Amino acid sequence: MFSSSNCATTSSFLATALVFLGLALRHSNAQLNATFYATTCPNVSSIVRGVIQQALQSDTRIGASLIRLHFHDCFVNGCDASILLDNSTSILSEKLAGPNVNSARGFNVVDNIKTATENSCPGVVSCADILALAAEASVSLSGGPSWSVLLGRRDSLTANQAGANASIPAPFESLSNITAKFSAVGLNTNDLVALSGAHTFGRAQCRTFSNRLYNFSGTGNPDPTLNTSYLATLRQICPQNGSGTALANLDPTTSDGFDNNYFTNLQNNQGLLQSDQELFSTTGAATIAIVNSFASSQSAFFQSFAQSMINMGNISPLTGSNGEIRSDCKKVNGS
């Protein structure tokens, strides 16, 4: 497992302090708040963290997988745990949408968290809030920043498979298309770059980037923005006629640690996905200056990342009497 250096830990503490200050000054979604479970389930954060700590012992990828679930959930009908619903007679599961099928993972850990919260506080904690809390715990346990997660979401009664296919940014899309998808859910360019920084840990299947290695944009040649030494390494992992399911580290330097190396990788033309590298290599893009800023200051990245996670978590939550608190995250109550 990754262990933060003293410098990284200091940066994390600084970023955390700044995030808490920012929370006090920022007008966030008034319907969500950090103390939502203060009386009904006061130990919920420690419950979530404990389950993830245990999962990390046998699966170093799980933190990156859990934050990806939260991301893919929020971009489809808002942060409502719709991604967790299985197929049924009335639901076409988002798990089977293109961006998720055979790649989204961590559902078993979410189920374990749900079981633990139900044992401690039955019928209280939503699956949508579990995803938000799991994302924060996954980042902080991997050496990244902590932030005060805003809570009070309720769970959806349906899923939107077509919306998942249309709304979730794809790894081979242009920067302009991805920027438009972020804008559609109220997130700006800084959010885009900061949240892309989650690719500082985790893995990606060869099929999501192999076109960059052999036949970029139909040219029959590799992506010219790809570092040639890195290209040779990736071709060994992903042979041209391979299955496409082999895994490569999103960050070749500190693959399981949450730090700002993702951005220095982009500066060195070592972004794994096309959507990663375009943040730095798209001529004239507003994202370039942000990449440079985060590459030069881990604390600046940590502060922005934490705030952008809060922003993303505020996308169209179900609150009040809308939706429900599912007893089983995989299915609607009573089904």
Secondary structure, DSSP 8 states (H G I E B T S, - for coil): -----HHHHHHHHHHHHHHHHHHHHS---TT-BTTTTTTT-TTHHHHHHHHHHHHHTT-TTHHHHHHHHHHHHHTTTSSSSGGG----SS---GGGSTTTTTT---HHHHHHHHHHHHHHSTTTS-HHHHHHHHHHHHHHHTT-------B--BB-SS--HHHHHHHS--TTS-HHHHHHHHHHTT--HHHHHHHHGGGGS-EEEGGGTTHHHH-GGGSSS--TTS-HHHHHHHHHHS-TTS-S--EEESSSSSTTS-SSHHHHHHHTT--SSHHHHHHHHSTT-THHHHHHHHHH-HHHHHHHHHHHHHHHHTSS-B-TTSSB--SBTTB-TT-
